[in-house]
Amino acid sequence: MTDLIEKPEKPLDDDCCGGGSCCPCVWDHFYEQMSIYRKQQREIAAQAEANNSDPNN
């Protein structure tokens, strides 16, 4: 697994211009980071579950 990231902070209301022409938009970056964060959290949970069900623990 790659380095763990902290949960991304939602952009502030004035961080986005609302014009739709920025590429990438601050929201694009936020959603990308949230996707990575959620995937890591699922992997951590699955690993913890596997460790809890391991009879050798």
Residue pairs with C-beta under 8 A, 6 or more apart in sequence:
1 40
1 43
2 40
4 40
5 33
5 36
5 37
5 40
6 37
7 34
7 37
8 30
8 33
8 34
8 37
10 30
11 26
11 27
11 30
15 26
16 22
16 25
16 26
16 27
51 57
